[in-house]
Amino acid sequence: MDIKFADKDLTTQKARGFINVKLNGVPQTTDQVTLYSFGDGKGGIIAGLGATPAGLTYMISLGYPARDKIKPIVHFPEDYSDPYSPWTFNWNSGAHYYAVKGTLELTNENLPNSATGKFSFTTEGGSEVTGDFYLVAF
């Protein structure tokens, strides 16, 4: 299935919580988090937005797989079926980091309503992005 057809059922749930992100060891914490669902157990997106004291903004986006592919440790992209949302970390300055390989460890999962866990991924340019998260929809 093409992603443009999957997002027609996309629902958004505002959430409270955080996503802590480290890009090559430099930490950032999001202060706005959202859970997205493609509907009917088809997977979705864990997303966060934050800003530095200097005013630079950044966004982290981690797609999670369809319900039948979720397990305690999910491997990206092996455990995902089409369509899936890529994993990205982006700065408003124009720097974009796209995952080529990674893991999503879910310690508490009731997606798309809540999720707790950690993640790590390697980007196309060899950068390492790691972090943890806690999100609860409201």
C-alpha positions in Angstrom: 0.0 0.0 0.0 1.3 3.5 -0.9 1.8 5.9 2.0 -0.5 8.5 0.4 -3.4 6.0 0.8 -2.4 5.1 4.4 -2.5 8.7 5.7 -6.1 9.1 4.7 -7.0 7.4 8.0 -4.4 9.2 10.0 -5.6 10.4 13.4 -3.8 12.8 15.7 -3.8 12.6 19.5 -2.2 15.3 21.6 -0.1 13.8 24.3 1.7 14.7 27.5 5.2 13.5 28.2 8.6 13.8 26.6 11.0 12.5 24.0 14.7 12.8 25.0 17.0 12.8 22.0 20.8 12.7 21.6 22.4 13.3 18.3 26.0 12.1 18.4 25.8 12.4 22.2 24.4 16.0 22.4 21.1 15.9 24.3 17.8 17.7 23.5 14.3 17.2 25.1 11.1 17.8 23.3 8.4 19.8 25.0 5.5 19.1 22.6 4.6 15.4 21.9 2.0 13.8 19.6 0.8 10.3 18.8 -0.5 9.6 15.3 -2.2 6.4 14.1 -2.9 5.1 10.6 -6.0 3.4 12.1 -7.1 -0.2 12.4 -3.8 -1.5 13.9 -1.8 -0.3 10.9 0.9 1.5 12.9 1.6 5.2 13.3 4.0 7.8 14.4 5.5 9.0 17.8 6.6 12.6 17.3 8.1 15.4 19.3 9.0 19.1 18.8 11.4 21.2 20.9 13.5 24.3 20.9 16.9 25.3 22.2 17.5 28.4 24.4 18.9 30.0 21.3 15.6 29.5 19.4 16.6 26.6 17.1 13.7 24.2 16.7 14.0 20.4 16.1 11.6 17.5 15.5 11.9 13.8 16.1 9.6 11.4 14.3 9.5 7.6 14.9 7.1 5.4 13.0 5.8 2.4 14.8 4.8 -0.8 13.0 1.4 -2.4 12.5 -0.1 -4.1 15.5 0.9 -7.6 14.4 4.6 -6.6 14.1 4.9 -4.9 17.5 7.1 -6.8 20.0 9.4 -5.7 22.9 12.2 -4.8 20.6 11.3 -3.7 17.0 14.0 -3.5 14.3 13.8 -0.7 11.7 13.2 -1.3 8.9 13.0 -5.1 9.0 9.9 -5.4 11.3 7.9 -2.8 9.2 5.7 -3.5 6.3 4.6 -1.0 3.8 3.5 1.6 4.4 5.6 2.9 7.2 6.8 6.2 8.4 10.6 6.8 8.2 12.5 7.7 11.4 13.9 11.3 11.2 15.5 14.0 13.3 15.3 17.4 11.8 16.6 20.9 12.7 14.9 24.1 11.4 18.4 25.1 10.3 18.1 22.6 7.4 19.9 19.6 8.9 18.0 16.4 8.4 18.9 12.9 9.7 17.2 9.9 8.2 17.4 6.4 9.8 18.8 3.5 7.8 18.8 1.0 10.7 17.6 1.2 14.3 15.7 -0.3 17.2 12.6 0.7 19.1 12.4 -0.9 22.6 8.8 -0.6 24.0 8.7 -1.1 27.8 5.1 -0.1 28.0 2.9 0.0 24.9 -0.7 0.7 24.4 -0.4 2.4 21.0 -1.8 4.7 19.8 -2.8 5.8 23.4 0.5 5.6 25.2 4.1 4.4 24.9 7.2 4.2 27.0 10.6 3.0 25.8 13.8 3.9 24.1 15.2 4.1 20.6 18.4 4.3 18.7 19.2 4.6 15.0 22.1 5.2 12.6 21.6 7.7 9.8 22.6 7.8 6.2 25.6 9.9 7.1 26.7 7.7 10.0 25.4 9.8 12.8 23.9 8.1 15.9 20.5 9.2 17.3 19.4 7.7 20.6 16.9 8.5 23.3 13.9 7.6 25.4 10.3 8.6 25.5 7.1 8.6 27.6 3.8 9.7 26.0 0.2 9.5 27.1 -2.6 10.8 24.9 -5.2 13.1 26.4 
